[in-house]
Amino acid sequence: MAVPKKKTSKGKRNQRHATWKGKAAVAAQKALSIGKSVLSGRAQGFVYPVSEEAEDGES
């Protein structure tokens, strides 16, 4: 099993953690934006499936 040769510093660990958290925040913001555009009906570059049953039930 692979074992690190030296202990990773707190600064390096925190830097990796901050990058990971930042990517999650960006992904969440994109998902929220896409969701809002789909609900408002202004989604142009986003394709999503629409079931025929849902269309019949709304009419």
Chimera marker file (.cmm) of the C-alpha trace (Angstrom):
<marker_set name="trace">
<marker id="1" x="0.000" y="0.000" z="0.000" r="1" g="1" b="0" radius="0.5"/>
<marker id="2" x="1.276" y="3.486" z="-0.850" r="1" g="1" b="0" radius="0.5"/>
<marker id="3" x="2.390" y="5.598" z="2.091" r="1" g="1" b="0" radius="0.5"/>
<marker id="4" x="3.300" y="9.310" z="1.938" r="1" g="1" b="0" radius="0.5"/>
<marker id="5" x="6.948" y="10.037" z="2.631" r="1" g="1" b="0" radius="0.5"/>
<marker id="6" x="6.409" y="13.237" z="4.609" r="1" g="1" b="0" radius="0.5"/>
<marker id="7" x="3.568" y="14.850" z="6.501" r="1" g="1" b="0" radius="0.5"/>
<marker id="8" x="1.515" y="17.314" z="4.443" r="1" g="1" b="0" radius="0.5"/>
<marker id="9" x="1.479" y="20.804" z="5.931" r="1" g="1" b="0" radius="0.5"/>
<marker id="10" x="-1.745" y="22.338" z="7.249" r="1" g="1" b="0" radius="0.5"/>
<marker id="11" x="-1.507" y="25.094" z="4.660" r="1" g="1" b="0" radius="0.5"/>
<marker id="12" x="-1.327" y="22.653" z="1.752" r="1" g="1" b="0" radius="0.5"/>
<marker id="13" x="-4.195" y="20.615" z="3.199" r="1" g="1" b="0" radius="0.5"/>
<marker id="14" x="-6.340" y="23.729" z="3.681" r="1" g="1" b="0" radius="0.5"/>
<marker id="15" x="-5.547" y="24.904" z="0.153" r="1" g="1" b="0" radius="0.5"/>
<marker id="16" x="-6.750" y="21.609" z="-1.318" r="1" g="1" b="0" radius="0.5"/>
<marker id="17" x="-9.877" y="21.716" z="0.839" r="1" g="1" b="0" radius="0.5"/>
<marker id="18" x="-10.671" y="25.307" z="-0.226" r="1" g="1" b="0" radius="0.5"/>
<marker id="19" x="-10.297" y="24.384" z="-3.918" r="1" g="1" b="0" radius="0.5"/>
<marker id="20" x="-12.629" y="21.423" z="-3.475" r="1" g="1" b="0" radius="0.5"/>
<marker id="21" x="-15.207" y="23.545" z="-1.659" r="1" g="1" b="0" radius="0.5"/>
<marker id="22" x="-14.944" y="26.259" z="-4.313" r="1" g="1" b="0" radius="0.5"/>
<marker id="23" x="-15.672" y="23.808" z="-7.113" r="1" g="1" b="0" radius="0.5"/>
<marker id="24" x="-18.756" y="22.601" z="-5.239" r="1" g="1" b="0" radius="0.5"/>
<marker id="25" x="-20.024" y="26.171" z="-4.850" r="1" g="1" b="0" radius="0.5"/>
<marker id="26" x="-19.609" y="26.865" z="-8.582" r="1" g="1" b="0" radius="0.5"/>
<marker id="27" x="-21.408" y="23.623" z="-9.490" r="1" g="1" b="0" radius="0.5"/>
<marker id="28" x="-24.281" y="24.457" z="-7.126" r="1" g="1" b="0" radius="0.5"/>
<marker id="29" x="-24.622" y="27.938" z="-8.627" r="1" g="1" b="0" radius="0.5"/>
<marker id="30" x="-24.734" y="26.510" z="-12.174" r="1" g="1" b="0" radius="0.5"/>
<marker id="31" x="-27.358" y="23.943" z="-11.163" r="1" g="1" b="0" radius="0.5"/>
<marker id="32" x="-29.514" y="26.631" z="-9.564" r="1" g="1" b="0" radius="0.5"/>
<marker id="33" x="-29.213" y="28.835" z="-12.646" r="1" g="1" b="0" radius="0.5"/>
<marker id="34" x="-30.189" y="25.994" z="-14.996" r="1" g="1" b="0" radius="0.5"/>
<marker id="35" x="-33.112" y="25.079" z="-12.742" r="1" g="1" b="0" radius="0.5"/>
<marker id="36" x="-34.410" y="28.636" z="-12.713" r="1" g="1" b="0" radius="0.5"/>
<marker id="37" x="-34.172" y="28.957" z="-16.494" r="1" g="1" b="0" radius="0.5"/>
<marker id="38" x="-35.988" y="25.645" z="-17.011" r="1" g="1" b="0" radius="0.5"/>
<marker id="39" x="-38.798" y="26.634" z="-14.632" r="1" g="1" b="0" radius="0.5"/>
<marker id="40" x="-39.193" y="30.059" z="-16.222" r="1" g="1" b="0" radius="0.5"/>
<marker id="41" x="-39.251" y="28.545" z="-19.721" r="1" g="1" b="0" radius="0.5"/>
<marker id="42" x="-36.235" y="30.514" z="-20.947" r="1" g="1" b="0" radius="0.5"/>
<marker id="43" x="-33.857" y="27.550" z="-21.264" r="1" g="1" b="0" radius="0.5"/>
<marker id="44" x="-32.303" y="27.618" z="-24.726" r="1" g="1" b="0" radius="0.5"/>
<marker id="45" x="-29.077" y="25.610" z="-24.577" r="1" g="1" b="0" radius="0.5"/>
<marker id="46" x="-30.304" y="22.979" z="-22.172" r="1" g="1" b="0" radius="0.5"/>
<marker id="47" x="-32.153" y="19.841" z="-23.329" r="1" g="1" b="0" radius="0.5"/>
<marker id="48" x="-34.266" y="17.929" z="-20.851" r="1" g="1" b="0" radius="0.5"/>
<marker id="49" x="-36.792" y="15.118" z="-21.315" r="1" g="1" b="0" radius="0.5"/>
<marker id="50" x="-40.496" y="15.933" z="-21.078" r="1" g="1" b="0" radius="0.5"/>
<marker id="51" x="-42.764" y="12.957" z="-20.554" r="1" g="1" b="0" radius="0.5"/>
<marker id="52" x="-45.991" y="12.787" z="-22.546" r="1" g="1" b="0" radius="0.5"/>
<marker id="53" x="-47.980" y="11.917" z="-19.419" r="1" g="1" b="0" radius="0.5"/>
<marker id="54" x="-47.007" y="15.190" z="-17.745" r="1" g="1" b="0" radius="0.5"/>
<marker id="55" x="-48.175" y="17.161" z="-20.791" r="1" g="1" b="0" radius="0.5"/>
<marker id="56" x="-51.531" y="15.366" z="-20.840" r="1" g="1" b="0" radius="0.5"/>
<marker id="57" x="-52.067" y="15.881" z="-17.109" r="1" g="1" b="0" radius="0.5"/>
<marker id="58" x="-51.436" y="19.627" z="-17.268" r="1" g="1" b="0" radius="0.5"/>
<marker id="59" x="-53.976" y="20.290" z="-20.046" r="1" g="1" b="0" radius="0.5"/>
<link id1="1" id2="2" r="1" g="1" b="0" radius="0.2"/>
<link id1="2" id2="3" r="1" g="1" b="0" radius="0.2"/>
<link id1="3" id2="4" r="1" g="1" b="0" radius="0.2"/>
<link id1="4" id2="5" r="1" g="1" b="0" radius="0.2"/>
<link id1="5" id2="6" r="1" g="1" b="0" radius="0.2"/>
<link id1="6" id2="7" r="1" g="1" b="0" radius="0.2"/>
<link id1="7" id2="8" r="1" g="1" b="0" radius="0.2"/>
<link id1="8" id2="9" r="1" g="1" b="0" radius="0.2"/>
<link id1="9" id2="10" r="1" g="1" b="0" radius="0.2"/>
<link id1="10" id2="11" r="1" g="1" b="0" radius="0.2"/>
<link id1="11" id2="12" r="1" g="1" b="0" radius="0.2"/>
<link id1="12" id2="13" r="1" g="1" b="0" radius="0.2"/>
<link id1="13" id2="14" r="1" g="1" b="0" radius="0.2"/>
<link id1="14" id2="15" r="1" g="1" b="0" radius="0.2"/>
<link id1="15" id2="16" r="1" g="1" b="0" radius="0.2"/>
<link id1="16" id2="17" r="1" g="1" b="0" radius="0.2"/>
<link id1="17" id2="18" r="1" g="1" b="0" radius="0.2"/>
<link id1="18" id2="19" r="1" g="1" b="0" radius="0.2"/>
<link id1="19" id2="20" r="1" g="1" b="0" radius="0.2"/>
<link id1="20" id2="21" r="1" g="1" b="0" radius="0.2"/>
<link id1="21" id2="22" r="1" g="1" b="0" radius="0.2"/>
<link id1="22" id2="23" r="1" g="1" b="0" radius="0.2"/>
<link id1="23" id2="24" r="1" g="1" b="0" radius="0.2"/>
<link id1="24" id2="25" r="1" g="1" b="0" radius="0.2"/>
<link id1="25" id2="26" r="1" g="1" b="0" radius="0.2"/>
<link id1="26" id2="27" r="1" g="1" b="0" radius="0.2"/>
<link id1="27" id2="28" r="1" g="1" b="0" radius="0.2"/>
<link id1="28" id2="29" r="1" g="1" b="0" radius="0.2"/>
<link id1="29" id2="30" r="1" g="1" b="0" radius="0.2"/>
<link id1="30" id2="31" r="1" g="1" b="0" radius="0.2"/>
<link id1="31" id2="32" r="1" g="1" b="0" radius="0.2"/>
<link id1="32" id2="33" r="1" g="1" b="0" radius="0.2"/>
<link id1="33" id2="34" r="1" g="1" b="0" radius="0.2"/>
<link id1="34" id2="35" r="1" g="1" b="0" radius="0.2"/>
<link id1="35" id2="36" r="1" g="1" b="0" radius="0.2"/>
<link id1="36" id2="37" r="1" g="1" b="0" radius="0.2"/>
<link id1="37" id2="38" r="1" g="1" b="0" radius="0.2"/>
<link id1="38" id2="39" r="1" g="1" b="0" radius="0.2"/>
<link id1="39" id2="40" r="1" g="1" b="0" radius="0.2"/>
<link id1="40" id2="41" r="1" g="1" b="0" radius="0.2"/>
<link id1="41" id2="42" r="1" g="1" b="0" radius="0.2"/>
<link id1="42" id2="43" r="1" g="1" b="0" radius="0.2"/>
<link id1="43" id2="44" r="1" g="1" b="0" radius="0.2"/>
<link id1="44" id2="45" r="1" g="1" b="0" radius="0.2"/>
<link id1="45" id2="46" r="1" g="1" b="0" radius="0.2"/>
<link id1="46" id2="47" r="1" g="1" b="0" radius="0.2"/>
<link id1="47" id2="48" r="1" g="1" b="0" radius="0.2"/>
<link id1="48" id2="49" r="1" g="1" b="0" radius="0.2"/>
<link id1="49" id2="50" r="1" g="1" b="0" radius="0.2"/>
<link id1="50" id2="51" r="1" g="1" b="0" radius="0.2"/>
<link id1="51" id2="52" r="1" g="1" b="0" radius="0.2"/>
<link id1="52" id2="53" r="1" g="1" b="0" radius="0.2"/>
<link id1="53" id2="54" r="1" g="1" b="0" radius="0.2"/>
<link id1="54" id2="55" r="1" g="1" b="0" radius="0.2"/>
<link id1="55" id2="56" r="1" g="1" b="0" radius="0.2"/>
<link id1="56" id2="57" r="1" g="1" b="0" radius="0.2"/>
<link id1="57" id2="58" r="1" g="1" b="0" radius="0.2"/>
<link id1="58" id2="59" r="1" g="1" b="0" radius="0.2"/>
</marker_set>
